[in-house]
Amino acid sequence: MNNNVNSFARTKVMELAPYVPGKPIEEVQAEYGLTKVHKIASNENPFGVSPKAAEAIHAEIIKCATYPESSSPLLRKALAQRIGVKTDQIFVASGGDHIITLLGNAFINQDDQVIAGTPSFYTYTLSTVLAGGDLISVPLKNYTYDLNAILASVTEKTKLIFLCNPNNPTGTFVDRNKVADFMKRVPQRCIVVFDEAYFEFVDDPLYPNGIEEYVKTGANVVVLRTFSKIYGLAGLRIGYAVLSEHLAPVFGRVMPPFPVNRLAQAAALAALDDEVFMDKVLKNNNKERAYLMNEFARLGMDAVPSQTNFIYVDTHLPSQELYEKLLHRGIIIRPGSQWGAKHATCLRVSIGLPEDNQAFIQALSEILKD
């Protein structure tokens, strides 16, 4: 019997490290005997699901015995009208992760090179490896994508460049002028993917809009957005890609049948119009982001200015130890140690409700005193 698992795996698959998600609340409660747990680890919406989305989910449940509309036509039409592109430029799938995987299926050939910053979103690596490509990881500069270093890494084999803007896990963005200069210098054989999962949280006027500035001008660009964050639909897994017209037919060929379930489609369509909910989320995020930044400064920690619903902070202490001590106190965050030795003293903290953030700061203060 052949017990060598490597002999069964596809080429390069064994190079992948399994993704480690944030601990669920239920697991922490059971493990530490806690009744109250504050999860501020996975950049989820602390207000939960949009009320309009919840109503739409309840109304749609009765239809779940039948397959959903394969191409999400109602949602795509609504998005097209809102964004100002053609419906056939929009593709809806099961979250941003799914779209990134499909991009690999559509565009990456064996031994093509793909470039992304590091640390950044894990699925760029997963998609590239599964498609047989080679990922070139370019270290961030001042916690931000280094566009000059990325350009210096481009070779004749480069096919895709991922630009996570704002970046996960650091919350930073590359401004409009730097992106414009970058786009002028990127070879025409390359496709630039703007991952704008946190687009709705950005309030800096220098932030570039990938759809307005590059998709609509016909550049070799794909823009990713999601319903997981501000719309509170992370558990339903739904996101979308907007492609320049000449790229859309290629991507359309790799779309699987029924990629998005009925409930997700109905919820997303309803959430788009829930402006009251979105306004409440943004007001809380802006207020609580300022609170956390001030508290980190008070505690002598270096927090990175964020344009998202999370903050990346250098605590100057071993993050894995802090993570464990916080778990004992019912606080779930993300330790920076998972992003390599250079980030071993950093934490990524999602911006929660006031009670979540205050409980976190209190627990952190107690740990520092100890």
C-alpha positions as YAML, in Angstrom:
chain: A
units: angstrom
residues:
- id: 1
  name: MET
  ca: [0.00, 0.00, 0.00]
- id: 2
  name: ASN
  ca: [1.28, 3.46, -0.94]
- id: 3
  name: ASN
  ca: [1.21, 5.61, 2.21]
- id: 4
  name: ASN
  ca: [3.09, 8.55, 0.69]
- id: 5
  name: VAL
  ca: [0.40, 11.22, 0.56]
- id: 6
  name: ASN
  ca: [2.58, 13.42, -1.64]
- id: 7
  name: SER
  ca: [2.31, 10.91, -4.47]
- id: 8
  name: PHE
  ca: [-1.47, 11.49, -4.65]
- id: 9
  name: ALA
  ca: [-1.45, 15.27, -4.52]
- id: 10
  name: ARG
  ca: [-1.54, 17.59, -7.51]
- id: 11
  name: THR
  ca: [1.68, 19.39, -8.31]
- id: 12
  name: LYS
  ca: [2.38, 22.15, -5.75]
- id: 13
  name: VAL
  ca: [-0.64, 21.35, -3.56]
- id: 14
  name: MET
  ca: [1.55, 20.12, -0.71]
- id: 15
  name: GLU
  ca: [3.29, 23.52, -0.73]
- id: 16
  name: LEU
  ca: [0.07, 25.06, 0.61]
- id: 17
  name: ALA
  ca: [-0.40, 25.58, 4.32]
- id: 18
  name: PRO
  ca: [-4.02, 25.04, 5.36]
- id: 19
  name: TYR
  ca: [-5.89, 28.27, 6.06]
- id: 20
  name: VAL
  ca: [-6.46, 28.87, 9.78]
- id: 21
  name: PRO
  ca: [-9.68, 30.85, 10.37]
- id: 22
  name: GLY
  ca: [-10.47, 32.81, 13.49]
- id: 23
  name: LYS
  ca: [-11.76, 30.75, 16.40]
- id: 24
  name: PRO
  ca: [-15.57, 30.60, 16.57]
- id: 25
  name: ILE
  ca: [-17.30, 31.91, 19.68]
- id: 26
  name: GLU
  ca: [-18.76, 28.52, 20.57]
- id: 27
  name: GLU
  ca: [-15.34, 26.87, 20.60]
- id: 28
  name: VAL
  ca: [-13.86, 29.52, 22.89]
- id: 29
  name: GLN
  ca: [-16.82, 29.28, 25.25]
- id: 30
  name: ALA
  ca: [-16.47, 25.51, 25.54]
- id: 31
  name: GLU
  ca: [-12.68, 25.52, 25.81]
- id: 32
  name: TYR
  ca: [-12.40, 28.23, 28.48]
- id: 33
  name: GLY
  ca: [-15.74, 27.81, 30.28]
- id: 34
  name: LEU
  ca: [-16.93, 31.29, 29.36]
- id: 35
  name: THR
  ca: [-20.46, 32.61, 28.95]
- id: 36
  name: LYS
  ca: [-19.59, 35.94, 27.32]
- id: 37
  name: VAL
  ca: [-17.16, 36.11, 24.41]
- id: 38
  name: HIS
  ca: [-16.32, 39.11, 22.21]
- id: 39
  name: LYS
  ca: [-15.25, 38.04, 18.72]
- id: 40
  name: ILE
  ca: [-13.32, 40.85, 17.03]
- id: 41
  name: ALA
  ca: [-11.16, 38.66, 14.82]
- id: 42
  name: SER
  ca: [-12.76, 38.14, 11.42]
- id: 43
  name: ASN
  ca: [-13.81, 41.64, 10.27]
- id: 44
  name: GLU
  ca: [-17.48, 40.72, 10.52]
- id: 45
  name: ASN
  ca: [-20.31, 43.22, 10.85]
- id: 46
  name: PRO
  ca: [-20.97, 43.74, 14.58]
- id: 47
  name: PHE
  ca: [-24.60, 44.72, 13.88]
- id: 48
  name: GLY
  ca: [-25.31, 41.41, 12.18]
- id: 49
  name: VAL
  ca: [-27.52, 41.12, 9.11]
- id: 50
  name: SER
  ca: [-29.22, 44.07, 7.44]
- id: 51
  name: PRO
  ca: [-32.90, 44.03, 8.53]
- id: 52
  name: LYS
  ca: [-34.06, 44.27, 4.93]
- id: 53
  name: ALA
  ca: [-31.80, 41.34, 4.04]
- id: 54
  name: ALA
  ca: [-33.23, 39.32, 6.93]
- id: 55
  name: GLU
  ca: [-36.77, 39.93, 5.68]
- id: 56
  name: ALA
  ca: [-35.77, 38.85, 2.19]
- id: 57
  name: ILE
  ca: [-34.18, 35.66, 3.54]
- id: 58
  name: HIS
  ca: [-37.37, 34.69, 5.36]
- id: 59
  name: ALA
  ca: [-39.45, 35.31, 2.26]
- id: 60
  name: GLU
  ca: [-37.12, 33.27, 0.07]
- id: 61
  name: ILE
  ca: [-36.84, 30.19, 2.32]
- id: 62
  name: ILE
  ca: [-40.03, 28.66, 0.91]
- id: 63
  name: LYS
  ca: [-38.38, 28.51, -2.54]
- id: 64
  name: CYS
  ca: [-35.28, 26.61, -1.45]
- id: 65
  name: ALA
  ca: [-36.46, 23.30, -2.91]
- id: 66
  name: THR
  ca: [-35.70, 24.66, -6.39]
- id: 67
  name: TYR
  ca: [-32.39, 25.71, -7.89]
- id: 68
  name: PRO
  ca: [-31.53, 29.41, -7.80]
- id: 69
  name: GLU
  ca: [-31.13, 31.59, -10.87]
- id: 70
  name: SER
  ca: [-27.72, 30.55, -12.11]
- id: 71
  name: SER
  ca: [-26.40, 34.00, -13.03]
- id: 72
  name: SER
  ca: [-28.07, 36.08, -10.28]
- id: 73
  name: PRO
  ca: [-29.82, 38.24, -12.92]
- id: 74
  name: LEU
  ca: [-31.79, 40.52, -10.58]
- id: 75
  name: LEU
  ca: [-28.76, 41.28, -8.43]
- id: 76
  name: ARG
  ca: [-26.49, 41.83, -11.43]
- id: 77
  name: LYS
  ca: [-29.01, 44.20, -12.98]
- id: 78
  name: ALA
  ca: [-29.26, 46.19, -9.75]
- id: 79
  name: LEU
  ca: [-25.48, 46.34, -9.41]
- id: 80
  name: ALA
  ca: [-25.06, 47.36, -13.06]
- id: 81
  name: GLN
  ca: [-27.50, 50.25, -12.62]
- id: 82
  name: ARG
  ca: [-25.81, 51.36, -9.43]
- id: 83
  name: ILE
  ca: [-22.25, 51.09, -10.73]
- id: 84
  name: GLY
  ca: [-22.86, 52.21, -14.30]
- id: 85
  name: VAL
  ca: [-21.52, 49.23, -16.26]
- id: 86
  name: LYS
  ca: [-23.12, 46.58, -18.44]
- id: 87
  name: THR
  ca: [-24.76, 43.64, -16.70]
- id: 88
  name: ASP
  ca: [-22.53, 41.16, -18.55]
- id: 89
  name: GLN
  ca: [-19.47, 42.77, -16.94]
- id: 90
  name: ILE
  ca: [-20.62, 41.64, -13.49]
- id: 91
  name: PHE
  ca: [-20.28, 38.12, -12.08]
- id: 92
  name: VAL
  ca: [-21.66, 37.02, -8.72]
- id: 93
  name: ALA
  ca: [-20.09, 34.12, -6.82]
- id: 94
  name: SER
  ca: [-19.81, 32.61, -3.34]
- id: 95
  name: GLY
  ca: [-17.71, 35.35, -1.78]
- id: 96
  name: GLY
  ca: [-14.46, 37.02, -2.74]
- id: 97
  name: ASP
  ca: [-12.51, 33.80, -2.14]
- id: 98
  name: HIS
  ca: [-14.57, 32.02, -4.80]
- id: 99
  name: ILE
  ca: [-14.04, 34.82, -7.31]
- id: 100
  name: ILE
  ca: [-10.28, 34.80, -6.73]
- id: 101
  name: THR
  ca: [-10.19, 31.04, -7.30]
- id: 102
  name: LEU
  ca: [-12.19, 31.49, -10.51]
- id: 103
  name: LEU
  ca: [-9.74, 34.17, -11.67]
- id: 104
  name: GLY
  ca: [-7.01, 31.55, -11.43]
- id: 105
  name: ASN
  ca: [-9.12, 29.15, -13.48]
- id: 106
  name: ALA
  ca: [-9.77, 31.78, -16.13]
- id: 107
  name: PHE
  ca: [-6.42, 33.48, -16.56]
- id: 108
  name: ILE
  ca: [-3.48, 31.64, -14.97]
- id: 109
  name: ASN
  ca: [-1.59, 29.10, -17.09]
- id: 110
  name: GLN
  ca: [1.00, 26.62, -15.88]
- id: 111
  name: ASP
  ca: [4.11, 28.55, -14.76]
- id: 112
  name: ASP
  ca: [2.52, 31.98, -15.17]
- id: 113
  name: GLN
  ca: [3.67, 34.38, -12.50]
- id: 114
  name: VAL
  ca: [1.29, 36.16, -10.17]
- id: 115
  name: ILE
  ca: [2.38, 39.04, -7.94]
- id: 116
  name: ALA
  ca: [0.87, 40.16, -4.63]
- id: 117
  name: GLY
  ca: [2.02, 42.02, -1.57]
- id: 118
  name: THR
  ca: [2.81, 40.23, 1.67]
- id: 119
  name: PRO
  ca: [1.22, 39.99, 4.13]
- id: 120
  name: SER
  ca: [-2.05, 40.10, 2.27]
- id: 121
  name: PHE
  ca: [-5.09, 37.95, 1.54]
- id: 122
  name: TYR
  ca: [-4.32, 34.21, 1.64]
- id: 123
  name: THR
  ca: [-6.55, 33.20, -1.28]
- id: 124
  name: TYR
  ca: [-4.19, 34.87, -3.79]
- id: 125
  name: THR
  ca: [-1.70, 32.15, -2.95]
- id: 126
  name: LEU
  ca: [-4.31, 29.39, -3.03]
- id: 127
  name: SER
  ca: [-5.69, 30.41, -6.43]
- id: 128
  name: THR
  ca: [-2.24, 30.74, -7.98]
- id: 129
  name: VAL
  ca: [-0.94, 27.40, -6.73]
- id: 130
  name: LEU
  ca: [-4.08, 25.49, -7.74]
- id: 131
  name: ALA
  ca: [-3.84, 26.94, -11.25]
- id: 132
  name: GLY
  ca: [-0.19, 25.87, -11.54]
- id: 133
  name: GLY
  ca: [1.22, 29.38, -11.38]
- id: 134
  name: ASP
  ca: [4.06, 30.84, -9.33]
- id: 135
  name: LEU
  ca: [3.29, 33.47, -6.72]
- id: 136
  name: ILE
  ca: [5.81, 36.26, -6.28]
- id: 137
  name: SER
  ca: [5.33, 37.82, -2.84]
- id: 138
  name: VAL
  ca: [6.53, 41.40, -2.49]
- id: 139
  name: PRO
  ca: [6.95, 42.69, 1.09]
- id: 140
  name: LEU
  ca: [4.84, 45.67, 2.12]
- id: 141
  name: LYS
  ca: [6.49, 49.03, 2.71]
- id: 142
  name: ASN
  ca: [5.23, 50.90, 5.76]
- id: 143
  name: TYR
  ca: [2.43, 48.31, 5.97]
- id: 144
  name: THR
  ca: [1.31, 49.27, 2.43]
- id: 145
  name: TYR
  ca: [1.58, 47.69, -1.02]
- id: 146
  name: ASP
  ca: [4.92, 48.77, -2.53]
- id: 147
  name: LEU
  ca: [3.99, 49.44, -6.16]
- id: 148
  name: ASN
  ca: [7.53, 50.27, -7.26]
- id: 149
  name: ALA
  ca: [8.81, 46.98, -5.85]
- id: 150
  name: ILE
  ca: [5.95, 45.13, -7.55]
- id: 151
  name: LEU
  ca: [6.85, 46.70, -10.89]
- id: 152
  name: ALA
  ca: [10.47, 45.70, -10.35]
- id: 153
  name: SER
  ca: [9.29, 42.10, -9.86]
- id: 154
  name: VAL
  ca: [7.42, 41.92, -13.16]
- id: 155
  name: THR
  ca: [8.90, 39.52, -15.72]
- id: 156
  name: GLU
  ca: [7.87, 38.25, -19.13]
- id: 157
  name: LYS
  ca: [5.94, 35.51, -17.31]
- id: 158
  name: THR
  ca: [3.84, 37.86, -15.15]
- id: 159
  name: LYS
  ca: [0.11, 37.43, -15.83]
- id: 160
  name: LEU
  ca: [-1.85, 38.73, -12.81]
- id: 161
  name: ILE
  ca: [-1.08, 41.36, -10.20]
- id: 162
  name: PHE
  ca: [-3.26, 41.46, -7.10]
- id: 163
  name: LEU
  ca: [-3.63, 44.85, -5.44]
- id: 164
  name: CYS
  ca: [-5.54, 44.52, -2.16]
- id: 165
  name: ASN
  ca: [-6.72, 48.08, -1.64]
- id: 166
  name: PRO
  ca: [-7.33, 48.61, 1.28]
- id: 167
  name: ASN
  ca: [-5.06, 45.79, 2.30]
- id: 168
  name: ASN
  ca: [-6.01, 42.94, 4.59]
- id: 169
  name: PRO
  ca: [-4.52, 42.59, 7.25]
- id: 170
  name: THR
  ca: [-2.95, 46.05, 7.57]
- id: 171
  name: GLY
  ca: [-5.91, 48.32, 6.65]
- id: 172
  name: THR
  ca: [-3.78, 50.64, 4.49]
- id: 173
  name: PHE
  ca: [-4.39, 51.79, 0.92]
- id: 174
  name: VAL
  ca: [-2.35, 53.03, -2.04]
- id: 175
  name: ASP
  ca: [-3.48, 56.47, -3.16]
- id: 176
  name: ARG
  ca: [-4.89, 57.49, -6.53]
- id: 177
  name: ASN
  ca: [-1.74, 59.16, -7.84]
- id: 178
  name: LYS
  ca: [0.52, 56.19, -7.07]
- id: 179
  name: VAL
  ca: [-1.97, 53.77, -8.61]
- id: 180
  name: ALA
  ca: [-2.27, 55.92, -11.74]
- id: 181
  name: ASP
  ca: [1.51, 55.95, -12.18]
- id: 182
  name: PHE
  ca: [1.61, 52.21, -11.55]
- id: 183
  name: MET
  ca: [-1.08, 51.50, -14.14]
- id: 184
  name: LYS
  ca: [0.82, 53.48, -16.80]
- id: 185
  name: ARG
  ca: [3.89, 51.30, -16.23]
- id: 186
  name: VAL
  ca: [2.25, 47.86, -15.99]
- id: 187
  name: PRO
  ca: [2.83, 45.84, -19.20]
- id: 188
  name: GLN
  ca: [-0.28, 45.37, -21.34]
- id: 189
  name: ARG
  ca: [0.02, 41.58, -21.07]
- id: 190
  name: CYS
  ca: [-0.78, 41.79, -17.33]
- id: 191
  name: ILE
  ca: [-4.15, 41.89, -15.61]
- id: 192
  name: VAL
  ca: [-4.43, 43.99, -12.45]
- id: 193
  name: VAL
  ca: [-6.95, 42.76, -9.88]
- id: 194
  name: PHE
  ca: [-8.18, 45.43, -7.46]
- id: 195
  name: ASP
  ca: [-9.50, 43.66, -4.38]
- id: 196
  name: GLU
  ca: [-11.83, 46.28, -2.90]
- id: 197
  name: ALA
  ca: [-13.54, 44.15, -0.24]
- id: 198
  name: TYR
  ca: [-13.46, 47.09, 2.20]
- id: 199
  name: PHE
  ca: [-14.43, 49.73, -0.38]
- id: 200
  name: GLU
  ca: [-17.51, 50.97, 1.50]
- id: 201
  name: PHE
  ca: [-15.54, 51.83, 4.65]
- id: 202
  name: VAL
  ca: [-13.03, 54.15, 2.95]
- id: 203
  name: ASP
  ca: [-13.48, 57.88, 3.50]
- id: 204
  name: ASP
  ca: [-10.13, 59.22, 2.29]
- id: 205
  name: PRO
  ca: [-10.59, 61.32, -0.90]
- id: 206
  name: LEU
  ca: [-7.28, 60.04, -2.29]
- id: 207
  name: TYR
  ca: [-8.60, 56.47, -2.48]
- id: 208
  name: PRO
  ca: [-8.88, 55.27, -6.12]
- id: 209
  name: ASN
  ca: [-12.10, 53.68, -7.38]
- id: 210
  name: GLY
  ca: [-11.06, 50.76, -9.57]
- id: 211
  name: ILE
  ca: [-14.36, 50.57, -11.43]
- id: 212
  name: GLU
  ca: [-14.66, 54.27, -12.23]
- id: 213
  name: GLU
  ca: [-11.01, 54.85, -13.04]
- id: 214
  name: TYR
  ca: [-9.96, 51.62, -14.76]
- id: 215
  name: VAL
  ca: [-12.79, 49.21, -15.63]
- id: 216
  name: LYS
  ca: [-14.77, 51.93, -17.39]
- id: 217
  name: THR
  ca: [-11.71, 53.08, -19.32]
- id: 218
  name: GLY
  ca: [-11.10, 49.57, -20.70]
- id: 219
  name: ALA
  ca: [-7.87, 48.78, -18.84]
- id: 220
  name: ASN
  ca: [-6.88, 45.16, -18.15]
- id: 221
  name: VAL
  ca: [-8.59, 45.25, -14.79]
- id: 222
  name: VAL
  ca: [-10.83, 43.17, -12.53]
- id: 223
  name: VAL
  ca: [-12.42, 44.69, -9.42]
- id: 224
  name: LEU
  ca: [-13.64, 42.54, -6.53]
- id: 225
  name: ARG
  ca: [-16.24, 43.60, -3.97]
- id: 226
  name: THR
  ca: [-18.22, 41.74, -1.35]
- id: 227
  name: PHE
  ca: [-21.43, 41.62, 0.68]
- id: 228
  name: SER
  ca: [-19.60, 40.05, 3.63]
- id: 229
  name: LYS
  ca: [-18.52, 43.23, 5.38]
- id: 230
  name: ILE
  ca: [-20.70, 46.33, 5.48]
- id: 231
  name: TYR
  ca: [-23.82, 44.41, 4.42]
- id: 232
  name: GLY
  ca: [-23.39, 41.77, 7.14]
- id: 233
  name: LEU
  ca: [-23.75, 38.71, 4.90]
- id: 234
  name: ALA
  ca: [-20.46, 36.90, 5.60]
- id: 235
  name: GLY
  ca: [-22.30, 33.70, 6.54]
- id: 236
  name: LEU
  ca: [-24.14, 33.55, 3.20]
- id: 237
  name: ARG
  ca: [-20.95, 33.82, 1.11]
- id: 238
  name: ILE
  ca: [-21.66, 36.27, -1.71]
- id: 239
  name: GLY
  ca: [-19.42, 38.68, -3.58]
- id: 240
  name: TYR
  ca: [-18.97, 39.95, -7.11]
- id: 241
  name: ALA
  ca: [-16.41, 40.81, -9.76]
- id: 242
  name: VAL
  ca: [-16.60, 43.68, -12.25]
- id: 243
  name: LEU
  ca: [-14.44, 43.20, -15.33]
- id: 244
  name: SER
  ca: [-13.47, 45.35, -18.26]
- id: 245
  name: GLU
  ca: [-15.61, 44.44, -21.27]
- id: 246
  name: HIS
  ca: [-12.90, 42.55, -23.16]
- id: 247
  name: LEU
  ca: [-12.09, 40.34, -20.14]
- id: 248
  name: ALA
  ca: [-15.66, 39.49, -19.14]
- id: 249
  name: PRO
  ca: [-16.29, 36.79, -21.80]
- id: 250
  name: VAL
  ca: [-13.22, 34.86, -20.64]
- id: 251
  name: PHE
  ca: [-14.26, 34.92, -17.00]
- id: 252
  name: GLY
  ca: [-17.80, 33.93, -17.91]
- id: 253
  name: ARG
  ca: [-16.56, 30.61, -19.30]
- id: 254
  name: VAL
  ca: [-15.32, 29.38, -15.90]
- id: 255
  name: MET
  ca: [-18.40, 30.33, -13.89]
- id: 256
  name: PRO
  ca: [-19.89, 27.16, -12.40]
- id: 257
  name: PRO
  ca: [-23.63, 26.41, -12.50]
- id: 258
  name: PHE
  ca: [-25.57, 27.77, -9.52]
- id: 259
  name: PRO
  ca: [-22.61, 29.44, -7.78]
- id: 260
  name: VAL
  ca: [-24.80, 31.43, -5.35]
- id: 261
  name: ASN
  ca: [-27.71, 30.08, -3.32]
- id: 262
  name: ARG
  ca: [-31.20, 31.58, -3.30]
- id: 263
  name: LEU
  ca: [-30.96, 33.09, 0.17]
- id: 264
  name: ALA
  ca: [-27.71, 34.88, -0.59]
- id: 265
  name: GLN
  ca: [-29.06, 36.37, -3.81]
- id: 266
  name: ALA
  ca: [-32.26, 37.61, -2.16]
- id: 267
  name: ALA
  ca: [-30.40, 38.98, 0.86]
- id: 268
  name: ALA
  ca: [-27.81, 40.84, -1.21]
- id: 269
  name: LEU
  ca: [-30.43, 42.43, -3.42]
- id: 270
  name: ALA
  ca: [-32.34, 43.69, -0.39]
- id: 271
  name: ALA
  ca: [-29.20, 44.80, 1.47]
- id: 272
  name: LEU
  ca: [-28.21, 47.10, -1.39]
- id: 273
  name: ASP
  ca: [-31.16, 49.34, -0.54]
- id: 274
  name: ASP
  ca: [-30.79, 49.29, 3.24]
- id: 275
  name: GLU
  ca: [-29.16, 52.70, 3.53]
- id: 276
  name: VAL
  ca: [-30.29, 53.15, 7.14]
- id: 277
  name: PHE
  ca: [-28.38, 50.02, 8.16]
- id: 278
  name: MET
  ca: [-25.27, 51.00, 6.22]
- id: 279
  name: ASP
  ca: [-25.27, 54.47, 7.75]
- id: 280
  name: LYS
  ca: [-25.47, 52.99, 11.25]
- id: 281
  name: VAL
  ca: [-22.59, 50.63, 10.52]
- id: 282
  name: LEU
  ca: [-20.38, 53.41, 9.13]
- id: 283
  name: LYS
  ca: [-21.07, 55.81, 12.00]
- id: 284
  name: ASN
  ca: [-20.16, 53.15, 14.56]
- id: 285
  name: ASN
  ca: [-17.08, 52.13, 12.61]
- id: 286
  name: ASN
  ca: [-15.73, 55.68, 12.36]
- id: 287
  name: LYS
  ca: [-16.42, 56.48, 16.01]
- id: 288
  name: GLU
  ca: [-15.03, 53.23, 17.39]
- id: 289
  name: ARG
  ca: [-12.01, 53.27, 15.07]
- id: 290
  name: ALA
  ca: [-11.03, 56.63, 16.57]
- id: 291
  name: TYR
  ca: [-11.59, 55.26, 20.09]
- id: 292
  name: LEU
  ca: [-9.34, 52.26, 19.51]
- id: 293
  name: MET
  ca: [-6.62, 54.35, 17.86]
- id: 294
  name: ASN
  ca: [-6.56, 56.67, 20.88]
- id: 295
  name: GLU
  ca: [-6.45, 53.75, 23.31]
- id: 296
  name: PHE
  ca: [-3.59, 52.07, 21.47]
- id: 297
  name: ALA
  ca: [-1.62, 55.32, 21.64]
- id: 298
  name: ARG
  ca: [-2.36, 55.59, 25.36]
- id: 299
  name: LEU
  ca: [-1.05, 52.06, 25.88]
- id: 300
  name: GLY
  ca: [2.17, 52.86, 23.99]
- id: 301
  name: MET
  ca: [1.32, 50.72, 20.98]
- id: 302
  name: ASP
  ca: [1.79, 51.67, 17.33]
- id: 303
  name: ALA
  ca: [-1.49, 51.32, 15.46]
- id: 304
  name: VAL
  ca: [-1.52, 51.59, 11.66]
- id: 305
  name: PRO
  ca: [-4.01, 54.21, 10.36]
- id: 306
  name: SER
  ca: [-6.87, 52.20, 8.87]
- id: 307
  name: GLN
  ca: [-9.44, 52.75, 6.14]
- id: 308
  name: THR
  ca: [-11.31, 49.56, 6.99]
- id: 309
  name: ASN
  ca: [-13.36, 47.94, 9.77]
- id: 310
  name: PHE
  ca: [-10.23, 46.61, 11.48]
- id: 311
  name: ILE
  ca: [-6.95, 47.95, 12.86]
- id: 312
  name: TYR
  ca: [-3.46, 46.48, 12.66]
- id: 313
  name: VAL
  ca: [-1.38, 47.35, 15.71]
- id: 314
  name: ASP
  ca: [2.18, 46.64, 16.79]
- id: 315
  name: THR
  ca: [1.95, 45.88, 20.50]
- id: 316
  name: HIS
  ca: [5.73, 45.34, 20.85]
- id: 317
  name: LEU
  ca: [4.88, 42.11, 22.68]
- id: 318
  name: PRO
  ca: [4.67, 38.51, 21.41]
- id: 319
  name: SER
  ca: [1.30, 38.40, 19.65]
- id: 320
  name: GLN
  ca: [0.72, 34.68, 20.11]
- id: 321
  name: GLU
  ca: [1.04, 35.03, 23.89]
- id: 322
  name: LEU
  ca: [-1.28, 38.04, 23.90]
- id: 323
  name: TYR
  ca: [-3.76, 36.11, 21.76]
- id: 324
  name: GLU
  ca: [-3.85, 33.22, 24.26]
- id: 325
  name: LYS
  ca: [-4.18, 35.52, 27.26]
- id: 326
  name: LEU
  ca: [-7.01, 37.42, 25.57]
- id: 327
  name: LEU
  ca: [-8.80, 34.15, 24.81]
- id: 328
  name: HIS
  ca: [-8.80, 33.33, 28.51]
- id: 329
  name: ARG
  ca: [-10.58, 36.65, 29.05]
- id: 330
  name: GLY
  ca: [-13.16, 36.00, 26.34]
- id: 331
  name: ILE
  ca: [-11.63, 38.17, 23.61]
- id: 332
  name: ILE
  ca: [-10.93, 36.72, 20.13]
- id: 333
  name: ILE
  ca: [-8.51, 38.67, 17.90]
- id: 334
  name: ARG
  ca: [-6.02, 37.67, 15.16]
- id: 335
  name: PRO
  ca: [-2.33, 37.33, 16.08]
- id: 336
  name: GLY
  ca: [0.16, 38.74, 13.60]
- id: 337
  name: SER
  ca: [2.46, 35.76, 14.09]
- id: 338
  name: GLN
  ca: [0.53, 33.96, 11.35]
- id: 339
  name: TRP
  ca: [1.90, 36.50, 8.85]
- id: 340
  name: GLY
  ca: [5.54, 35.79, 9.60]
- id: 341
  name: ALA
  ca: [8.31, 36.71, 12.01]
- id: 342
  name: LYS
  ca: [8.31, 40.41, 11.08]
- id: 343
  name: HIS
  ca: [4.71, 40.64, 12.29]
- id: 344
  name: ALA
  ca: [5.09, 38.52, 15.42]
- id: 345
  name: THR
  ca: [4.32, 41.45, 17.74]
- id: 346
  name: CYS
  ca: [1.26, 42.66, 15.80]
- id: 347
  name: LEU
  ca: [-2.47, 42.07, 16.20]
- id: 348
  name: ARG
  ca: [-5.36, 42.56, 13.80]
- id: 349
  name: VAL
  ca: [-8.46, 43.71, 15.67]
- id: 350
  name: SER
  ca: [-11.89, 44.07, 14.10]
- id: 351
  name: ILE
  ca: [-13.85, 47.16, 15.09]
- id: 352
  name: GLY
  ca: [-16.84, 45.98, 17.08]
- id: 353
  name: LEU
  ca: [-19.62, 47.59, 19.07]
- id: 354
  name: PRO
  ca: [-18.59, 49.91, 21.93]
- id: 355
  name: GLU
  ca: [-18.97, 47.10, 24.49]
- id: 356
  name: ASP
  ca: [-16.74, 44.80, 22.42]
- id: 357
  name: ASN
  ca: [-14.00, 47.38, 22.03]
- id: 358
  name: GLN
  ca: [-14.12, 48.48, 25.68]
- id: 359
  name: ALA
  ca: [-13.94, 44.86, 26.87]
- id: 360
  name: PHE
  ca: [-10.92, 44.33, 24.62]
- id: 361
  name: ILE
  ca: [-9.09, 47.42, 25.87]
- id: 362
  name: GLN
  ca: [-9.84, 46.51, 29.48]
- id: 363
  name: ALA
  ca: [-8.51, 42.97, 28.96]
- id: 364
  name: LEU
  ca: [-5.44, 44.26, 27.16]
- id: 365
  name: SER
  ca: [-4.76, 46.78, 29.94]
- id: 366
  name: GLU
  ca: [-5.02, 44.05, 32.57]
- id: 367
  name: ILE
  ca: [-2.57, 41.85, 30.66]
- id: 368
  name: LEU
  ca: [-0.08, 44.72, 30.41]
- id: 369
  name: LYS
  ca: [-0.30, 45.34, 34.16]
- id: 370
  name: ASP
  ca: [0.35, 41.68, 34.86]
...
